[in-house]
Amino acid sequence: MRISFVLVGRTMPGFTQLIDRVGKTFKAETGFEFMEFPQTGSFDDKRGQYDADLLISEIGRFFSPGEKTLFITREDLFSKPLNFVFGLAKGDSAIVSMARLDPRFYGPVDDARKASALFRERVLKESVHEIGHALGLPHCDDERCVMAFSNSIGDVDGKGADFCQGCRKPLHLD
């Protein structure tokens, strides 16, 4: 299996380490690209957010079908009826928004190093989660499993970055 990572728009600290860790998690070949944030009809002026479903459809068509592609953006996303989403998977493509994963979204941070490490860990968890969906996994009832649904940043912080045994099995990761 191959997973392509596409950083959409601005840069991300630790991007190459993220690719390495996700690749090892899935025992997959990886590649990466950078793309400018596209002109898109997915921005909702009233909400000040991008519709994740529309955005992934618009940018996903530029990449190879059958290959798993993870788009990572700093833009804030929503998916109706939810107020926001950390990410979304649709077919072979998935997208993760770094906006609400960044500790600075919630206010000033006291320790920049700790905040940076927390941010990278959150992006890792949500990246693995969304690729898991692109591979057909549903949400998991085990709140420690990376496939547990995250309704808040506390949920993201509370779960692990790994799959539970039940979620590992269909992916043949053992």
C-alpha positions as CSV (number, residue, x, y, z in Angstrom):
1,M,0.0,0.0,0.0
2,R,1.1,3.6,-0.7
3,I,-0.1,6.7,1.2
4,S,0.5,10.1,-0.4
5,F,0.6,13.1,1.9
6,V,-0.4,16.5,0.5
7,L,0.3,19.6,2.6
8,V,-2.2,22.1,1.4
9,G,-1.2,25.8,1.9
10,R,1.0,26.7,4.8
11,T,3.8,24.6,6.3
12,M,3.6,22.3,9.3
13,P,6.4,21.7,11.9
14,G,7.4,18.0,11.9
15,F,5.8,17.2,8.6
16,T,8.5,14.6,7.5
17,Q,8.4,13.0,11.0
18,L,4.6,12.7,10.7
19,I,4.9,11.0,7.3
20,D,7.5,8.5,8.7
21,R,5.4,7.7,11.8
22,V,2.1,7.2,9.8
23,G,4.0,5.1,7.2
24,K,5.4,2.8,9.9
25,T,1.9,2.5,11.5
26,F,0.4,1.2,8.3
27,K,3.6,-0.5,7.0
28,A,3.1,1.6,3.9
29,E,5.2,3.3,1.3
30,T,4.8,7.1,1.5
31,G,5.3,10.1,-0.6
32,F,4.5,13.8,-0.2
33,E,3.6,16.9,-2.1
34,F,2.9,20.5,-1.4
35,M,0.1,22.4,-3.0
36,E,-1.1,25.9,-2.8
37,F,-4.5,26.3,-1.2
38,P,-6.9,26.2,-4.2
39,Q,-9.6,28.5,-5.4
40,T,-12.6,26.7,-4.0
41,G,-16.3,26.9,-3.7
42,S,-16.2,25.1,-0.3
43,F,-15.8,28.2,1.9
44,D,-18.9,29.1,3.9
45,D,-18.8,32.9,4.5
46,K,-21.4,32.7,7.3
47,R,-19.4,30.1,9.2
48,G,-15.9,31.3,8.3
49,Q,-15.0,27.6,7.7
50,Y,-14.5,25.3,4.8
51,D,-17.0,22.5,4.0
52,A,-14.8,19.4,4.4
53,D,-17.0,17.3,2.1
54,L,-16.8,19.8,-0.8
55,L,-13.2,20.6,-0.3
56,I,-12.0,17.0,-0.3
57,S,-14.1,16.4,-3.5
58,E,-12.5,19.4,-5.2
59,I,-8.9,18.7,-4.4
60,G,-9.2,14.9,-4.3
61,R,-9.9,14.7,-8.1
62,F,-6.3,15.8,-8.8
63,F,-4.8,12.7,-7.3
64,S,-4.7,9.0,-8.3
65,P,-7.7,6.9,-7.6
66,G,-6.9,3.8,-5.6
67,E,-4.0,5.4,-3.8
68,K,-4.7,6.6,-0.3
69,T,-4.2,10.4,-0.1
70,L,-4.1,12.4,3.1
71,F,-4.5,16.2,2.7
72,I,-3.4,18.3,5.6
73,T,-4.5,21.9,5.9
74,R,-4.5,24.7,8.5
75,E,-8.0,25.8,7.5
76,D,-10.9,25.2,9.9
77,L,-13.3,22.6,8.5
78,F,-16.9,21.6,9.2
79,S,-19.2,18.8,7.9
80,K,-22.9,19.2,8.3
81,P,-24.5,18.8,10.8
82,L,-21.3,19.1,12.9
83,N,-20.0,22.6,14.0
84,F,-16.4,21.5,13.1
85,V,-14.4,18.4,12.2
86,F,-10.8,17.6,12.9
87,G,-10.8,15.6,9.7
88,L,-12.9,13.6,7.2
89,A,-12.4,10.6,4.9
90,K,-14.2,10.2,1.6
91,G,-13.3,7.2,-0.6
92,D,-9.5,6.9,-1.0
93,S,-8.9,10.5,0.2
94,A,-8.9,12.0,3.7
95,I,-8.3,15.5,5.0
96,V,-7.1,16.7,8.4
97,S,-7.4,20.2,9.7
98,M,-4.7,21.4,11.9
99,A,-6.7,24.5,13.0
100,R,-8.3,23.1,16.1
101,L,-5.5,20.7,16.8
102,D,-3.1,23.6,17.5
103,P,-3.1,24.5,21.3
104,R,-2.9,28.2,20.3
105,F,-6.4,27.9,18.9
106,Y,-7.7,27.7,22.5
107,G,-5.6,30.6,23.8
108,P,-2.0,31.6,24.7
109,V,0.4,28.8,25.6
110,D,2.9,29.0,28.4
111,D,5.4,26.4,27.1
112,A,6.0,26.6,23.3
113,R,8.0,23.3,23.3
114,K,5.2,21.4,25.0
115,A,2.6,23.0,22.9
116,S,4.5,22.0,19.7
117,A,4.9,18.4,20.8
118,L,1.2,18.2,21.8
119,F,0.2,19.7,18.4
120,R,2.3,17.1,16.5
121,E,0.8,14.3,18.5
122,R,-2.7,15.5,17.8
123,V,-2.0,15.7,14.1
124,L,-0.6,12.2,14.1
125,K,-3.6,10.8,15.9
126,E,-6.1,12.4,13.5
127,S,-4.0,11.5,10.4
128,V,-3.9,7.8,11.5
129,H,-7.7,8.0,12.3
130,E,-8.7,9.4,8.9
131,I,-6.5,7.0,6.9
132,G,-8.1,4.2,9.0
133,H,-11.5,5.4,7.7
134,A,-10.1,5.6,4.1
135,L,-9.2,1.9,4.6
136,G,-12.7,1.1,5.7
137,L,-12.6,1.2,9.5
138,P,-15.6,2.6,11.4
139,H,-15.4,4.4,14.7
140,C,-14.4,2.2,17.6
141,D,-16.0,2.0,21.0
142,D,-12.7,1.6,22.7
143,E,-12.0,5.2,23.8
144,R,-8.2,4.6,23.9
145,C,-8.2,3.4,20.3
146,V,-7.1,5.9,17.6
147,M,-10.4,5.1,15.8
148,A,-12.5,6.4,18.7
149,F,-14.7,9.3,17.6
150,S,-13.4,12.7,18.8
151,N,-16.1,15.3,19.5
152,S,-13.7,17.6,21.3
153,I,-10.0,18.3,21.7
154,G,-10.2,16.5,25.1
155,D,-11.3,13.3,23.2
156,V,-8.3,13.6,20.9
157,D,-6.0,14.0,23.8
158,G,-7.6,11.1,25.7
159,K,-7.1,8.5,23.0
160,G,-3.9,6.8,21.9
161,A,-2.2,7.0,18.6
162,D,-2.5,3.2,18.0
163,F,-5.2,0.9,17.0
164,C,-6.8,-1.5,19.5
165,Q,-6.5,-5.2,18.7
166,G,-10.0,-5.3,17.1
167,C,-9.1,-2.5,14.6
168,R,-5.6,-3.8,13.9
169,K,-7.0,-7.2,12.7
170,P,-8.9,-6.1,9.5
171,L,-5.8,-4.0,8.6
172,H,-3.5,-7.0,8.9
173,L,-1.0,-5.0,10.9
174,D,0.1,-7.9,13.2
